[in-house]
Amino acid sequence: MQARLLLEDGTLFTGKAFGASSDAYGEVVFTTGVTGYQEVLTDPSYCGYIVTMTYPLIGNYGISRDDFESVRPYIQGLVVREQELVPSNWRAQYTLDSLLKEYDIPGISGIDTRMLTRKIRQAGTLKGLITTSDASVVELAERLGAYDVLKDQVARVSTKSMYISPGYGERIVVMDFGCKSSILRELTRRGCDIVVVPYDTTSEQIRRLHPDGILLSNGPGDPKRIPAAIRTISELLGEVPIFGICLGHLLLALACGADTAKLSCGHRGNHPVKELRSNRCYITSQNHSFTVLESSLAGTGLAVTHINSNDGSIEGLRHERYPAFSAQFHPEAAPGPKDSGYLFDEFLDLIREHKAVLTKQPSQVLFTAEKRKGELVYADQ
Ligand SMILES: NC(=O)CC[C@H](N)C(=O)O
């Protein structure tokens, strides 16, 4: 069956349909990862997007639920150069085509994904529509024009109620903005006692859980669309060590008074990132549209720890007084190299350091009506 992909600038691609035969609307983005299509499909941060895979053959190792990054795929639609119909992998449970059918997600194959990627690079992210209908292009353009991009993605993908994954180690409260499973895997591997809470949990509710540390997860969309979460983070800042990943990084920056903006076409796939402390370059897994503006950092207490070696954008931040740091990239990888997984160890080191300081200064342990900040905790350093 024929499928068409129409972009908001009028560009029309005609290819072959696979997956569901429903219509999909979304922002069209591309990812350059060579492997990892299952992780991309099921990463909740992709909610609202039609994803183009720049690697030309997709589906060749099939679908295995063990590789999912959440319980289901969250993309709106999938664009590939060539779809493999007969996967070859002993772990495969079913095919890409049958997965997309099961979750009512349409795909289009057989189009020039290189041209599409160039277009997005030049024009920036564009709205698009995948359809198998035979409606006229004029009609499709009208429908696409009337489509408003999703604005409530975090509410869609965050857990509706708190859940635990018990361990004997440090208690980590994960604020779930669309948390990838591999973040929980990394914490579990380190013995953590994990409590995952919905994105709109208040600081008071989080305090009652007595966290040793708070992890702000990845998640879809513009961080400014969840102001209550920004407020919650600013209320907890300095009380408990905080580690932000991707959306969590952007939210931490906003909570400290910095500003964020949308990149023209985002970073998706593997990007080189320089750690300024060691002058080392790490290959990281990335998936984001937004970035922290360097010009907004003055007076926030935030210092840049990592930068993107391709475009110089901010990739990591650390608070100079409070125990808080963040990464724009994905230290949990999935897909991608695990080079930057050391950040989870640094988070646990920070938690232990913070506890040691509190033990030396027990009077600081009590919560007071006035927010207890890191500068008090670290006053004698
Ligand atoms: N992976 C993420 O957490 C993405 C963060 C944010 N939604 C962005 O697009 O920039």
The ligand as a MOL file (V3000), in Angstrom:
LIG
                    3D

  0  0  0     0  0            999 V3000
M  V30 BEGIN CTAB
M  V30 COUNTS 10 9 0 0 0
M  V30 BEGIN ATOM
M  V30 1 N 15.3060 13.1620 26.0730 0
M  V30 2 C 14.8270 14.1950 26.7340 0
M  V30 3 O 14.6660 14.1980 27.9440 0
M  V30 4 C 14.3970 15.3670 25.9010 0
M  V30 5 C 14.3260 16.6720 26.6510 0
M  V30 6 C 13.4380 17.7130 26.0020 0
M  V30 7 N 12.1090 17.2390 25.8510 0
M  V30 8 C 14.0150 18.1380 24.6720 0
M  V30 9 O 13.5220 17.7580 23.6530 0
M  V30 10 O 15.0030 18.8560 24.6410 0
M  V30 END ATOM
M  V30 BEGIN BOND
M  V30 1 1 1 2
M  V30 2 2 2 3
M  V30 3 1 2 4
M  V30 4 1 4 5
M  V30 5 1 5 6
M  V30 6 1 6 7
M  V30 7 1 6 8
M  V30 8 2 8 9
M  V30 9 1 8 10
M  V30 END BOND
M  V30 END CTAB
M  END
